[in-house]
Amino acid sequence: MKKSLNILVISPYYFPAYVFGGPVPALLNLNKALTRLGHKLTAYTTNADGEWNLDVPLRKSVLVDGLPVYYFPRWWFSRDKKPFNIFFSPAMKRQLLRLKSGDFDLILVHGTWCDPTRLAAGAARHAGIPYIYYTYGCFEPWAFSHKYWKKRIYFNLIERRILENSAGIVVSNGAEIKQLHKLGIKKPIRKIPCESIIEPLNDLDFCSRERLVELYPSLRGRLFLLFLSRLHPKKGLDLLISAFSALSEEFPDWLLVLSGPDEGGYRGLLERMIADQGLGQRILFTGLVTGEVKAKLLSQSDCFVLPSYSEGFPVVVAEALGYGRPMVISTNCYVPEVGEEGAGLVVPPEKEALTIALRTMLGDASFRKQCASKALDIARRHFTWESVAEESLAFYREVM
């Protein structure tokens, strides 16, 4: 019988900071799956919640779904409102510097380009504890080239050493492996979809269209296309709005629902784009949705769409598959199973290709039904937490 591992998890943010998108529920569910397999996990994180802070006890163990989590305060010149992606925490640094050999068997370091990652890697080296580095798609070519010189300088000064001193690296897609090899990283790398499905609810009344219309009356009697992710330039929303505009007269019964938190004021630019194209009555913004509301939208959407320029592994695609949704996604979502196994259409992140795919999907109810019948089966075969956790543990043991 293999030894149970005592694992420390380091992340810049943690549940319930949903404003940071799919990695938040993904990390929570991965930790729970590892715990179910008999391993002991403890998490260190900050109290970051976008520009604000979570209302959680600090510097002490808090049980989150049975897992002890320590939230450390982040600091930024004594201001209440902080930059969205700043996770500087002197308190976390002090705690990590106390680590010594034997405290943990392994450290899992989640996240790139941030202070907790640097601190965790340094503390692991000092204590002689091996660590696994999770990239979450940040070395996907488009993501790495975004703000290229800033990242390249930081990479050469800091991030390269973190990668090279790791026991192993977990990436979200094959494009990251090629990029890391191009950058000269020779450590063991494993592609593991460390995001997975959240099982859909079985309460059909709870997930009925009528219950959804109570929340969003404009959806009554309408078909709707659902985008559910952060409102961020990399998500391809400029392409989506342009493509939907081109099809709006052809499909007057359809609405486009944009669900997700605004990041960096991007929603304002989108609203101006929508107004310029006369789509104000055809597009609904819901803001951040979680829990029951998110379940209602996913379960009742007539088609899911994510035309991203860049993703690691998009959690929401796996979730939409778990709800049996037909979909149109970009090739840069790196979920080829959607197209290969018939759950939807996968196209390049280009306006013409997206417009053609959406015309096919919106105009053919029987095709949507056919795709929906495949989606849940794909989710169950490829994206279950048990398989992800077991594959992860095999990699941990291989490189330790």
PLY file of the C-alpha trace (Angstrom):
ply
format ascii 1.0
element vertex 400
property float x
property float y
property float z
element edge 399
property int vertex1
property int vertex2
end_header
0.00 0.00 0.00
1.40 3.39 -1.04
2.15 5.94 1.66
-0.40 8.69 2.25
1.08 12.09 1.39
1.04 15.19 3.56
0.65 18.00 1.00
0.82 21.79 1.30
-1.13 23.73 -1.34
-0.07 27.31 -2.14
-2.32 29.59 -4.21
-2.64 33.38 -4.60
-6.42 33.11 -4.12
-8.91 30.50 -3.02
-12.58 29.71 -2.62
-14.88 31.68 -2.47
-13.00 34.28 -4.57
-15.01 33.46 -7.72
-14.03 36.77 -9.30
-10.79 35.05 -10.40
-12.71 32.62 -12.59
-12.54 28.87 -13.20
-9.33 28.05 -11.27
-11.13 28.81 -7.99
-13.70 25.95 -8.04
-11.18 23.79 -9.91
-8.56 24.02 -7.17
-11.16 23.38 -4.48
-12.43 20.28 -6.27
-8.94 18.93 -6.99
-8.03 19.27 -3.30
-11.23 17.48 -2.27
-10.55 14.66 -4.73
-6.99 14.20 -3.42
-8.36 14.13 0.13
-10.91 11.47 -0.80
-8.01 9.31 -1.99
-6.61 9.36 1.54
-4.08 12.18 1.46
-3.77 15.06 3.93
-3.91 18.57 2.47
-3.41 22.04 3.96
-3.79 25.24 1.95
-2.05 28.62 2.30
-3.55 31.49 0.33
-4.36 35.21 0.53
-7.65 36.90 1.28
-7.74 38.42 -2.23
-11.14 38.84 -3.86
-10.40 40.91 -6.96
-9.88 44.51 -5.88
-11.28 43.74 -2.43
-10.69 41.19 0.31
-12.63 38.15 1.46
-14.36 38.43 4.81
-12.57 35.45 6.36
-10.58 34.78 9.55
-6.88 35.50 8.97
-3.70 33.61 9.93
-5.62 30.69 11.40
-7.00 27.39 10.15
-10.45 27.66 8.55
-12.19 24.48 7.42
-13.36 24.80 3.81
-15.20 21.64 2.77
-13.19 19.76 5.40
-9.82 21.11 4.23
-7.80 23.38 6.58
-7.14 26.68 4.79
-5.02 29.55 6.11
-5.93 32.93 4.62
-3.16 35.52 4.92
-3.80 39.25 4.47
-2.42 40.88 1.36
-0.90 44.31 1.68
-0.78 47.28 -0.68
0.20 50.60 0.89
-2.59 50.36 3.50
-5.31 50.84 0.89
-8.67 49.06 1.22
-9.04 48.75 -2.55
-6.11 46.93 -4.15
-4.93 46.15 -7.69
-6.78 43.10 -9.03
-3.75 40.86 -9.48
-1.57 41.96 -6.56
-1.08 39.20 -3.96
1.78 40.58 -1.87
1.49 39.12 1.64
4.27 39.61 4.21
2.28 37.42 6.62
2.34 34.51 4.18
6.07 35.03 3.68
6.71 34.78 7.42
4.67 31.58 7.64
6.46 29.99 4.68
9.88 30.85 6.11
9.00 28.68 9.13
8.79 25.55 6.95
11.38 22.89 7.66
12.22 19.48 6.31
9.61 16.89 7.28
6.73 19.33 7.71
5.25 18.21 4.38
6.05 15.55 1.80
5.19 17.77 -1.14
4.15 21.33 -2.00
1.73 22.10 -4.84
2.34 25.63 -6.16
-0.62 27.00 -8.13
-0.37 30.13 -10.26
2.25 32.11 -12.20
3.62 35.65 -12.29
2.77 36.30 -8.64
4.39 36.75 -5.25
2.98 33.63 -3.48
4.50 31.41 -6.18
7.92 33.01 -5.73
7.69 32.77 -1.94
6.52 29.14 -2.03
9.29 28.04 -4.38
11.93 29.76 -2.24
10.59 28.27 1.00
10.41 24.79 -0.55
14.04 24.96 -1.67
15.14 26.23 1.77
13.27 23.42 3.58
14.27 20.73 1.10
10.65 19.89 0.19
9.90 19.04 -3.46
7.26 21.11 -5.23
5.05 20.74 -8.28
4.40 23.89 -10.31
0.93 24.39 -11.90
0.85 26.84 -14.82
-2.94 27.09 -15.52
-2.36 27.97 -19.17
-0.10 30.95 -18.54
2.52 29.59 -20.95
0.05 29.07 -23.78
1.59 31.09 -26.68
-1.06 33.84 -26.83
-1.03 34.24 -23.05
2.77 34.38 -22.91
2.95 36.95 -25.72
0.36 39.21 -24.02
2.41 41.98 -22.34
5.40 40.08 -23.71
8.34 42.21 -22.59
7.04 42.58 -19.05
6.63 38.79 -18.80
9.92 38.05 -20.54
11.86 40.21 -18.07
10.05 38.66 -15.09
10.57 35.20 -16.55
14.33 35.67 -16.90
14.69 37.23 -13.45
12.35 35.04 -11.40
10.01 32.58 -13.11
12.67 30.55 -14.94
14.34 29.66 -11.64
10.99 28.62 -10.14
10.36 26.27 -13.07
13.87 24.86 -13.12
13.91 24.13 -9.38
10.55 22.34 -9.40
10.24 18.57 -9.19
7.75 18.69 -12.06
5.36 20.94 -13.95
1.65 20.43 -14.64
0.28 22.23 -17.71
-3.20 22.51 -19.14
-2.51 21.84 -22.82
0.07 20.65 -25.32
0.83 24.17 -26.56
2.29 24.99 -23.14
4.63 22.01 -23.33
6.01 23.26 -26.66
6.37 26.80 -25.29
8.22 25.65 -22.17
10.58 23.49 -24.23
11.18 26.50 -26.49
12.11 28.49 -23.38
14.66 25.83 -22.46
12.81 24.20 -19.55
13.87 20.57 -19.20
11.94 19.49 -16.10
9.31 16.70 -16.32
6.09 18.18 -17.71
2.68 16.50 -17.66
-0.53 17.67 -19.31
-3.36 17.08 -16.84
-6.79 18.76 -17.15
-6.84 19.95 -13.53
-10.26 21.40 -14.01
-13.25 19.12 -14.36
-17.02 18.95 -14.44
-19.35 19.90 -11.62
-22.12 17.34 -11.76
-25.40 18.86 -12.97
-28.38 18.99 -10.64
-31.04 16.32 -10.96
-33.85 18.57 -9.74
-35.48 19.39 -13.06
-37.95 21.83 -11.50
-35.08 23.69 -9.88
-33.41 23.98 -13.27
-36.56 24.71 -15.24
-36.77 27.57 -17.75
-39.60 29.13 -15.73
-37.38 29.44 -12.67
-34.72 31.10 -14.83
-37.22 33.56 -16.31
-38.08 34.68 -12.78
-34.51 35.93 -12.54
-34.21 37.25 -16.10
-37.66 38.11 -17.56
-36.18 39.05 -20.97
-35.49 35.33 -21.56
-39.19 34.44 -21.62
-40.04 32.76 -24.91
-36.53 33.26 -26.29
-33.69 30.97 -27.26
-30.36 32.07 -25.85
-26.67 31.68 -26.52
-24.62 31.62 -23.32
-21.12 33.00 -22.78
-19.98 32.29 -19.21
-16.49 33.44 -18.27
-14.59 36.54 -17.19
-15.20 39.65 -19.29
-11.60 39.92 -20.47
-10.02 40.77 -23.86
-8.56 37.27 -24.25
-12.01 35.66 -24.19
-12.85 36.68 -27.77
-15.88 38.79 -26.87
-15.09 41.24 -29.67
-15.43 38.35 -32.13
-18.60 37.09 -30.47
-20.39 40.43 -30.53
-19.43 41.02 -34.17
-20.53 37.53 -35.20
-23.82 37.80 -33.29
-24.46 41.18 -34.87
-23.99 39.66 -38.33
-26.61 37.01 -37.48
-29.05 39.10 -35.43
-31.58 39.73 -38.23
-31.35 36.13 -39.47
-32.14 34.78 -35.99
-34.43 37.36 -34.33
-35.62 34.94 -31.60
-32.16 34.49 -30.13
-30.59 36.46 -27.30
-26.93 36.52 -26.29
-26.31 36.24 -22.53
-22.92 37.43 -21.27
-22.31 36.07 -17.77
-19.18 36.70 -15.75
-17.32 39.28 -13.70
-15.92 42.42 -15.30
-12.13 42.61 -15.28
-10.33 45.91 -15.63
-13.41 47.83 -16.82
-13.69 45.80 -20.04
-17.48 45.65 -19.76
-17.69 49.38 -20.52
-15.88 48.88 -23.82
-18.20 45.97 -24.67
-21.29 48.04 -23.90
-20.09 50.75 -26.28
-19.46 48.12 -28.96
-22.96 46.71 -28.44
-24.55 50.18 -28.62
-22.66 51.00 -31.83
-24.07 47.86 -33.45
-27.62 48.43 -32.22
-27.74 45.25 -30.13
-28.84 46.74 -26.82
-32.10 44.73 -26.71
-30.49 41.49 -27.85
-27.70 41.12 -25.28
-28.08 40.54 -21.55
-25.31 41.08 -19.01
-25.80 39.13 -15.79
-22.54 39.91 -13.98
-20.87 37.24 -11.87
-23.06 34.15 -11.38
-22.39 31.27 -8.99
-24.22 28.36 -7.40
-27.90 28.04 -8.23
-28.00 30.90 -10.74
-25.04 29.53 -12.65
-26.66 26.07 -12.66
-29.89 27.52 -14.07
-28.09 29.33 -16.89
-25.98 26.33 -17.84
-28.82 23.85 -17.71
-31.23 26.01 -19.74
-28.95 27.58 -22.34
-29.73 26.55 -25.92
-26.09 26.77 -26.94
-22.84 27.54 -25.11
-20.09 29.64 -26.72
-16.49 30.44 -25.79
-14.44 31.93 -28.68
-11.27 32.60 -26.64
-7.96 33.70 -28.09
-6.22 31.97 -25.19
-7.09 29.39 -22.53
-5.25 26.89 -20.41
-8.08 24.47 -19.88
-11.41 26.32 -19.61
-13.31 24.93 -16.62
-16.60 26.22 -17.94
-16.36 24.08 -21.11
-16.13 20.95 -18.98
-19.03 22.24 -16.86
-21.15 22.92 -19.95
-20.40 19.42 -21.21
-21.52 18.13 -17.81
-24.85 19.87 -18.34
-25.20 18.37 -21.81
-24.92 21.64 -23.72
-24.20 21.87 -27.45
-21.40 24.36 -28.00
-19.21 26.46 -30.25
-15.68 27.00 -28.94
-12.36 28.12 -30.37
-9.40 25.89 -31.11
-7.50 27.88 -28.47
-9.73 26.41 -25.78
-7.75 23.19 -26.30
-10.69 20.84 -25.81
-10.56 18.96 -29.13
-12.89 16.26 -27.80
-15.80 18.67 -28.38
-15.35 18.55 -32.15
-13.86 15.07 -32.46
-16.66 13.39 -30.51
-19.58 15.45 -31.74
-20.57 17.77 -28.87
-20.24 20.91 -30.96
-18.13 22.94 -33.35
-14.49 23.95 -32.78
-13.24 26.81 -34.95
-10.29 29.23 -35.10
-10.76 32.48 -33.12
-11.72 34.46 -36.22
-14.93 36.35 -36.97
-15.82 34.58 -40.24
-15.25 31.08 -38.86
-17.21 31.90 -35.70
-20.09 33.40 -37.69
-20.37 30.31 -39.90
-20.31 27.98 -36.88
-22.94 29.98 -35.01
-25.17 30.08 -38.09
-25.01 26.29 -38.27
-25.72 25.83 -34.57
-28.45 28.46 -34.18
-30.23 27.43 -37.35
-30.45 23.67 -36.79
-32.34 22.44 -33.71
-31.79 18.79 -34.62
-28.02 19.36 -34.80
-28.08 21.03 -31.38
-29.99 18.05 -29.99
-27.47 15.64 -31.54
-24.55 17.58 -29.98
-26.26 17.69 -26.59
-26.64 13.91 -26.58
-22.86 13.54 -26.94
-21.79 16.21 -24.44
-22.56 14.50 -21.14
-20.91 11.27 -22.26
-17.72 13.18 -23.15
-17.69 14.86 -19.74
-18.06 11.58 -17.88
-15.34 9.82 -19.86
-12.74 12.59 -19.95
-13.32 15.05 -17.12
-14.06 13.38 -13.80
-12.28 14.41 -10.62
-11.37 10.84 -9.73
-9.38 10.34 -12.94
-7.74 13.76 -12.63
-6.69 13.13 -9.00
-5.33 9.65 -9.75
-3.35 10.90 -12.76
-2.01 13.80 -10.67
-0.87 11.49 -7.86
0.88 9.18 -10.32
2.85 12.18 -11.62
3.68 13.41 -8.09
5.13 10.03 -7.13
6.99 9.74 -10.42
8.92 13.00 -9.94
9.37 13.07 -6.15
0 1
1 2
2 3
3 4
4 5
5 6
6 7
7 8
8 9
9 10
10 11
11 12
12 13
13 14
14 15
15 16
16 17
17 18
18 19
19 20
20 21
21 22
22 23
23 24
24 25
25 26
26 27
27 28
28 29
29 30
30 31
31 32
32 33
33 34
34 35
35 36
36 37
37 38
38 39
39 40
40 41
41 42
42 43
43 44
44 45
45 46
46 47
47 48
48 49
49 50
50 51
51 52
52 53
53 54
54 55
55 56
56 57
57 58
58 59
59 60
60 61
61 62
62 63
63 64
64 65
65 66
66 67
67 68
68 69
69 70
70 71
71 72
72 73
73 74
74 75
75 76
76 77
77 78
78 79
79 80
80 81
81 82
82 83
83 84
84 85
85 86
86 87
87 88
88 89
89 90
90 91
91 92
92 93
93 94
94 95
95 96
96 97
97 98
98 99
99 100
100 101
101 102
102 103
103 104
104 105
105 106
106 107
107 108
108 109
109 110
110 111
111 112
112 113
113 114
114 115
115 116
116 117
117 118
118 119
119 120
120 121
121 122
122 123
123 124
124 125
125 126
126 127
127 128
128 129
129 130
130 131
131 132
132 133
133 134
134 135
135 136
136 137
137 138
138 139
139 140
140 141
141 142
142 143
143 144
144 145
145 146
146 147
147 148
148 149
149 150
150 151
151 152
152 153
153 154
154 155
155 156
156 157
157 158
158 159
159 160
160 161
161 162
162 163
163 164
164 165
165 166
166 167
167 168
168 169
169 170
170 171
171 172
172 173
173 174
174 175
175 176
176 177
177 178
178 179
179 180
180 181
181 182
182 183
183 184
184 185
185 186
186 187
187 188
188 189
189 190
190 191
191 192
192 193
193 194
194 195
195 196
196 197
197 198
198 199
199 200
200 201
201 202
202 203
203 204
204 205
205 206
206 207
207 208
208 209
209 210
210 211
211 212
212 213
213 214
214 215
215 216
216 217
217 218
218 219
219 220
220 221
221 222
222 223
223 224
224 225
225 226
226 227
227 228
228 229
229 230
230 231
231 232
232 233
233 234
234 235
235 236
236 237
237 238
238 239
239 240
240 241
241 242
242 243
243 244
244 245
245 246
246 247
247 248
248 249
249 250
250 251
251 252
252 253
253 254
254 255
255 256
256 257
257 258
258 259
259 260
260 261
261 262
262 263
263 264
264 265
265 266
266 267
267 268
268 269
269 270
270 271
271 272
272 273
273 274
274 275
275 276
276 277
277 278
278 279
279 280
280 281
281 282
282 283
283 284
284 285
285 286
286 287
287 288
288 289
289 290
290 291
291 292
292 293
293 294
294 295
295 296
296 297
297 298
298 299
299 300
300 301
301 302
302 303
303 304
304 305
305 306
306 307
307 308
308 309
309 310
310 311
311 312
312 313
313 314
314 315
315 316
316 317
317 318
318 319
319 320
320 321
321 322
322 323
323 324
324 325
325 326
326 327
327 328
328 329
329 330
330 331
331 332
332 333
333 334
334 335
335 336
336 337
337 338
338 339
339 340
340 341
341 342
342 343
343 344
344 345
345 346
346 347
347 348
348 349
349 350
350 351
351 352
352 353
353 354
354 355
355 356
356 357
357 358
358 359
359 360
360 361
361 362
362 363
363 364
364 365
365 366
366 367
367 368
368 369
369 370
370 371
371 372
372 373
373 374
374 375
375 376
376 377
377 378
378 379
379 380
380 381
381 382
382 383
383 384
384 385
385 386
386 387
387 388
388 389
389 390
390 391
391 392
392 393
393 394
394 395
395 396
396 397
397 398
398 399
